Amino acid sequence: MGSTIRLHVEHRLGAGQTVPLTAAQAHYLFGVMRRGPGDVVEVFDGRDGAWSAEVVEARKKAGVLQCRAQVAPQRKPPDLHLLFAPIKKARTDFIVEKAAELGAARICPVQTDFTNSERIRRDRLQAHAVEAAEQCGGTYVPTVDELTPLSRILDGWEGTRRLMFCDEGLAGPATALDPAERGGPWAILIGPEGGFSQAERARLAAMDAARAVSLGPRILRADTAAVAALALWQSALGDWS
């Protein structure tokens, strides 16, 4: 009946394990996708890999699956956080979706001096991260944090976590990341549409953990910059190579 349907579930998975569906999942699976008892879908919980699971009970607002066999082992992304200043709604959604697809382990919206958006719907963004993981074949869903002032995050910065600071003021040849810095915790920081303030630049420049980088000769939109930065980091220091 077409391509495999993938669902992220909260329950632990294992051979013979039954998994109850939420009302939204039951509506999608039985009402929208027209699946029913005996049909097989793929499920993952972020801990136990991906499993094939058979529909054993189908109702309008509920249902039960039963795990058959593991089809993919659990694979976690590198310890990489994406920090970004929220922008317009659809473009913020895009950043969260692409961060999940490109292998960020945590997504951290930050309030900078020039951030235009003053609030987010964390639950909605988390749902976008789940949908992205379901679509891209991943077995892990990154956590989306509440919007937090950048200054507060830097106040409590974990000293061992290196920070790739994407500085639009360095527009020019893309920075080559040093392969010797592979491994260990990292974060990527993308600024708002208006760029970073001078105070923020000075604070980041003074951090031993920060690495100012260029993403190329053109100044990128914030959503494009997030994708470019994740791809640059993953190809040089992440799990793409």
Disulfide bonds with the S-S distance in Angstrom:
none
